[in-house]
Amino acid sequence: MGFPYRLITASSAAIGYLLSSQGGFIWPIKGFVANVITLWAIQFTGWVVWTVFLYPKVFSPLRHVPEPDGASWLNGHFWVCQAAHTGVPMMEW
């Protein structure tokens, strides 16, 4: 599944409208735009944290599959595979 930009944009607009409409004005444009941008940034950051850190390390059903030693917490075995010829690290593992 790709980046859910439509869902994030729609929910940011809806929540931003609800937050800006509580200020006494019908539609304070400046407050609405600031709310939408802030909410969009917060939701995007949450999506990145979920996709990059939480799901693969904590919630994935594949988290207990054995892997070779020496993996980086962020890139895995990327630098090992990049430095060697094609297939050499896989044959060693």
Buried (B, 14 or more C-beta within 10 A) or exposed (E): EEEEEEEBBEBBBEBBBEBBBEEEEEEBEEBBEBBBEEBBEEBBEEBEEEEEEEEEEEEEEEEEEEEEEEEEEEEBBEEBBEEEEEEEBEEEE
